Amino acid sequence: MIKASIHAWIETIMNKPAGLLRLTRPVNCVMMGFAVIVGAALATKNISVIPWQALLYGFTTGFMLTAASMAINDYYDREIDAVNELHRPIPSGAVKPKEALAFALALTAIGFIAAFLTSPYSFITAIIAWLVFVAYTTAGKRSGLPGNFLVSICVAIPLVYGSIVATNAVQLNVALFALIAFLANTGREITKGIVDVKGDQSVHVKTLAVRYGEKSASFAAAAFYLIAVLLSPVPLFLSLVSFWFIPLVVITDLGLVASSIMLLRDYSRDNARKVKNMVLIWLAVGLLAFIAGTVG
């Protein structure tokens, strides 16, 4: 009995770090930190002129605040995840709700310190981004489409933040990229609503899929994906990026179009989950497209 108790305690200690790491969704955090650097590179068109300390602080802020937001999201979503995502750290028992909240507060503090060390404008922008997320988590989450918009602001703002880190202003090319990311991610959030419709109904989250059905939500998601595609050539037409932007942005656009067709043909929960994951890849390729267009 004592050996079994000790073994269970050791197993819990070993699993805790893994549970906390999964809570943050590290891939998303790296993407947001990377997006800050992309925003800085786009704003200056020569990343070498930016002090490395500013880039490090910028990446840290994007990474830590995203990690904190993921943890808080799982804390507030624990009832929904208990229906939809039993493998998530909180419903699986790997992390306790209070532990997730304390972890999120620690990550937030680190993110704010990094922003403060960057510049006053950066610190203010980081606070605004955090307030947007808190608004989503506490009030906007159950509102459906307005909540989707708030999430997409959180996704796009690292690019804006990177521009502010580098130039203390929001440059036009960064603003355009942020808008495209906002639109594509809004489509992804609507798609996510199709995946989570069962759990969302149980806790009265008013997503488009809950209000109007999965088919209507799939049309709305596809519309946002395709509007993003239509805007993607604008930076090239305005001579804000080089020729090397084209190959990767074509891949991104084809991916978003294919994802839209897939979703419209089959708006089942399983297929919507596949589309949601695919769109994350296309967003990453889109980041690479703007990088190539800037340094090329």
C-alpha positions as CSV (number, residue, x, y, z in Angstrom):
1,M,0.0,0.0,0.0
2,I,2.8,2.4,0.9
3,K,4.8,1.5,-2.2
4,A,1.7,2.1,-4.3
5,S,1.1,5.5,-2.7
6,I,4.7,6.5,-3.3
7,H,4.6,5.3,-6.9
8,A,1.4,7.3,-7.5
9,W,3.0,10.4,-5.9
10,I,6.1,10.1,-8.0
11,E,4.0,9.6,-11.1
12,T,2.0,12.7,-10.3
13,I,5.2,14.8,-9.8
14,M,6.6,13.5,-13.1
15,N,3.4,14.2,-15.1
16,K,2.8,17.7,-13.7
17,P,5.4,19.5,-15.9
18,A,4.1,17.7,-19.0
19,G,0.5,18.7,-18.1
20,L,1.5,22.4,-17.6
21,L,3.4,22.3,-20.9
22,R,0.4,20.9,-22.8
23,L,-1.7,23.5,-21.1
24,T,0.2,26.3,-22.9
25,R,0.0,24.7,-26.4
26,P,3.7,25.4,-27.1
27,V,3.4,25.4,-30.9
28,N,0.9,28.3,-30.7
29,C,3.2,30.1,-28.3
30,V,6.2,29.8,-30.6
31,M,4.1,31.0,-33.5
32,M,3.0,34.1,-31.6
33,G,6.6,34.8,-30.4
34,F,7.8,34.3,-34.0
35,A,5.0,36.6,-35.2
36,V,6.4,39.4,-33.1
37,I,9.8,39.0,-34.8
38,V,8.1,38.8,-38.2
39,G,6.2,42.1,-37.4
40,A,9.5,43.7,-36.4
41,A,11.2,42.5,-39.6
42,L,8.4,43.6,-41.8
43,A,8.3,47.1,-40.2
44,T,12.0,47.7,-40.7
45,K,12.7,45.5,-43.8
46,N,16.1,44.9,-42.2
47,I,15.9,43.0,-39.0
48,S,19.7,43.5,-38.3
49,V,19.0,47.1,-37.4
50,I,16.9,46.0,-34.4
51,P,18.8,45.5,-31.1
52,W,18.8,41.7,-30.3
53,Q,17.6,42.5,-26.8
54,A,14.4,44.1,-28.2
55,L,13.8,41.0,-30.3
56,L,14.4,38.7,-27.4
57,Y,12.0,40.7,-25.2
58,G,9.5,40.9,-28.0
59,F,9.5,37.1,-28.5
60,T,9.3,36.5,-24.8
61,T,6.3,38.7,-24.4
62,G,4.5,37.1,-27.3
63,F,5.4,33.6,-26.1
64,M,4.5,34.1,-22.4
65,L,1.3,36.0,-22.9
66,T,0.1,33.5,-25.4
67,A,1.0,30.7,-23.0
68,A,-0.9,32.4,-20.2
69,S,-3.9,33.0,-22.4
70,M,-4.0,29.3,-23.3
71,A,-3.9,28.3,-19.7
72,I,-6.7,30.7,-18.7
73,N,-8.7,29.6,-21.7
74,D,-8.5,26.0,-20.5
75,Y,-9.4,27.1,-17.0
76,Y,-12.6,28.7,-18.1
77,D,-13.3,26.0,-20.7
78,R,-12.9,23.1,-18.3
79,E,-16.6,22.3,-18.3
80,I,-16.8,22.4,-22.1
81,D,-13.6,20.3,-22.4
82,A,-15.1,17.8,-20.0
83,V,-17.6,17.1,-22.8
84,N,-15.5,17.8,-26.0
85,E,-11.8,17.3,-25.1
86,L,-11.3,14.8,-22.2
87,H,-7.6,14.5,-23.0
88,R,-6.9,18.2,-22.1
89,P,-4.8,18.6,-19.0
90,I,-7.6,19.9,-16.6
91,P,-10.4,17.4,-17.5
92,S,-7.9,14.6,-17.6
93,G,-6.7,15.4,-14.1
94,A,-3.1,16.2,-15.0
95,V,-3.5,19.8,-13.8
96,K,-5.8,21.1,-11.2
97,P,-7.9,24.2,-12.1
98,K,-6.2,26.4,-9.4
99,E,-2.8,25.2,-10.6
100,A,-3.6,26.3,-14.2
101,L,-4.7,29.7,-13.0
102,A,-1.7,30.3,-10.8
103,F,0.6,29.1,-13.7
104,A,-1.2,31.6,-16.0
105,L,-0.6,34.5,-13.6
106,A,3.1,33.7,-13.4
107,L,3.4,33.6,-17.2
108,T,1.5,36.9,-17.5
109,A,4.0,38.5,-15.1
110,I,7.0,37.4,-17.1
111,G,5.3,38.6,-20.3
112,F,4.6,42.0,-18.8
113,I,8.1,42.4,-17.4
114,A,9.6,41.6,-20.9
115,A,7.3,44.2,-22.5
116,F,8.2,46.8,-19.9
117,L,11.9,46.2,-20.6
118,T,11.3,46.8,-24.3
119,S,9.6,50.3,-24.3
120,P,6.6,52.2,-22.9
121,Y,4.7,51.8,-26.1
122,S,5.3,48.1,-26.1
123,F,4.2,47.8,-22.5
124,I,1.0,49.6,-23.2
125,T,0.3,47.5,-26.3
126,A,0.9,44.3,-24.2
127,I,-1.6,45.5,-21.6
128,I,-4.2,46.2,-24.3
129,A,-3.7,42.7,-25.8
130,W,-4.1,41.2,-22.4
131,L,-7.3,43.1,-21.8
132,V,-8.7,42.0,-25.1
133,F,-8.1,38.4,-24.1
134,V,-9.6,38.8,-20.7
135,A,-12.6,40.4,-22.3
136,Y,-12.9,37.3,-24.5
137,T,-12.5,34.8,-21.7
138,T,-14.8,36.4,-19.2
139,A,-17.6,37.8,-21.4
140,G,-16.9,37.3,-25.1
141,K,-16.5,33.5,-25.1
142,R,-20.3,32.9,-25.0
143,S,-21.1,35.6,-27.5
144,G,-20.3,33.6,-30.6
145,L,-19.0,35.8,-33.5
146,P,-17.9,38.8,-31.4
147,G,-15.9,36.4,-29.3
148,N,-14.3,35.0,-32.5
149,F,-13.3,38.5,-33.4
150,L,-11.7,39.0,-30.0
151,V,-9.6,35.8,-30.5
152,S,-8.5,36.9,-33.9
153,I,-7.4,40.3,-32.5
154,C,-5.2,38.3,-30.1
155,V,-3.8,36.4,-33.0
156,A,-3.1,39.5,-35.2
157,I,-1.8,41.8,-32.5
158,P,1.7,40.1,-32.1
159,L,2.4,41.3,-35.6
160,V,1.4,44.8,-34.6
161,Y,3.4,44.5,-31.4
162,G,6.5,43.5,-33.4
163,S,6.1,46.7,-35.5
164,I,5.9,48.8,-32.3
165,V,8.9,47.0,-30.8
166,A,10.9,47.9,-33.9
167,T,9.6,51.4,-34.8
168,N,7.2,52.6,-32.1
169,A,4.6,52.7,-34.9
170,V,2.4,50.4,-37.0
171,Q,3.7,50.2,-40.6
172,L,1.3,49.6,-43.5
173,N,2.6,46.2,-44.6
174,V,2.3,45.0,-41.0
175,A,-1.2,46.3,-40.8
176,L,-2.2,44.4,-44.0
177,F,-0.7,41.2,-42.8
178,A,-2.4,41.6,-39.4
179,L,-5.7,42.1,-41.2
180,I,-5.2,38.9,-43.3
181,A,-4.3,36.9,-40.2
182,F,-7.4,38.3,-38.5
183,L,-9.7,37.2,-41.2
184,A,-8.2,33.7,-41.6
185,N,-8.2,33.1,-37.9
186,T,-11.8,34.2,-37.6
187,G,-12.7,31.5,-40.2
188,R,-10.7,29.1,-38.0
189,E,-12.6,30.1,-34.9
190,I,-15.9,29.6,-36.6
191,T,-14.7,26.2,-37.8
192,K,-13.7,25.4,-34.2
193,G,-17.3,26.2,-33.2
194,I,-18.4,23.3,-35.4
195,V,-16.0,21.0,-33.7
196,D,-17.2,22.1,-30.2
197,V,-20.9,22.4,-31.0
198,K,-22.0,19.7,-28.6
199,G,-20.1,21.1,-25.6
200,D,-21.0,24.7,-26.5
201,Q,-24.7,23.8,-26.5
202,S,-24.4,22.3,-23.0
203,V,-23.1,25.6,-21.6
204,H,-25.0,28.0,-23.8
205,V,-22.1,29.3,-25.9
206,K,-23.8,31.1,-28.8
207,T,-21.4,30.2,-31.7
208,L,-22.6,30.4,-35.2
209,A,-22.8,26.6,-35.3
210,V,-25.0,26.6,-32.2
211,R,-27.3,29.4,-33.4
212,Y,-27.6,28.6,-37.1
213,G,-26.3,25.1,-37.5
214,E,-23.1,23.6,-38.8
215,K,-23.9,24.1,-42.4
216,S,-24.4,27.9,-42.1
217,A,-21.3,28.1,-39.9
218,S,-19.2,26.3,-42.6
219,F,-20.3,28.9,-45.2
220,A,-19.4,31.7,-42.8
221,A,-16.0,30.2,-42.1
222,A,-15.3,29.7,-45.8
223,A,-16.2,33.3,-46.5
224,F,-13.6,34.6,-44.0
225,Y,-11.0,32.2,-45.5
226,L,-11.7,33.4,-49.0
227,I,-11.7,37.1,-48.1
228,A,-8.3,36.6,-46.6
229,V,-7.2,35.0,-49.9
230,L,-8.5,37.9,-51.9
231,L,-6.5,40.4,-49.8
232,S,-3.3,38.5,-50.0
233,P,-2.0,40.0,-53.3
234,V,-2.5,43.6,-52.0
235,P,1.0,43.9,-50.4
236,L,2.6,42.8,-53.7
237,F,0.5,45.3,-55.7
238,L,1.6,48.1,-53.3
239,S,5.2,47.0,-53.6
240,L,5.5,46.3,-49.9
241,V,7.0,42.8,-50.5
242,S,9.3,41.3,-53.1
243,F,8.8,38.6,-55.7
244,W,9.8,35.9,-53.1
245,F,6.5,36.5,-51.4
246,I,4.6,34.9,-54.2
247,P,5.5,31.2,-54.0
248,L,4.7,30.8,-50.3
249,V,1.6,33.0,-50.4
250,V,0.3,30.9,-53.4
251,I,0.7,27.8,-51.2
252,T,-1.2,29.6,-48.4
253,D,-4.0,30.7,-50.6
254,L,-4.4,27.3,-52.2
255,G,-4.4,25.7,-48.8
256,L,-7.2,28.1,-47.6
257,V,-9.2,27.5,-50.7
258,A,-8.9,23.7,-50.4
259,S,-9.8,24.0,-46.7
260,S,-12.9,26.0,-47.6
261,I,-14.0,23.4,-50.2
262,M,-13.4,20.5,-47.7
263,L,-15.5,22.2,-45.1
264,L,-18.3,23.1,-47.4
265,R,-18.5,19.5,-48.7
266,D,-18.3,17.9,-45.2
267,Y,-19.1,20.0,-42.2
268,S,-19.1,17.1,-39.8
269,R,-17.3,17.4,-36.4
270,D,-14.3,15.2,-37.5
271,N,-13.8,17.0,-40.8
272,A,-14.1,20.4,-39.2
273,R,-11.4,19.4,-36.8
274,K,-9.1,18.4,-39.7
275,V,-9.8,21.8,-41.4
276,K,-9.1,23.7,-38.2
277,N,-5.7,22.0,-37.8
278,M,-4.9,22.5,-41.5
279,V,-5.6,26.2,-41.4
280,L,-3.1,26.6,-38.6
281,I,-0.5,25.3,-41.0
282,W,-1.6,27.7,-43.7
283,L,-1.2,30.6,-41.3
284,A,2.3,29.5,-40.5
285,V,3.2,29.3,-44.2
286,G,1.7,32.8,-44.6
287,L,4.1,34.0,-41.9
288,L,6.9,32.6,-44.0
289,A,5.6,34.2,-47.1
290,F,5.9,37.7,-45.6
291,I,9.3,36.9,-44.2
292,A,10.5,35.8,-47.7
293,G,9.0,38.9,-49.2
294,T,10.8,41.1,-46.8
295,V,14.3,39.7,-46.8
296,G,14.3,38.6,-50.5
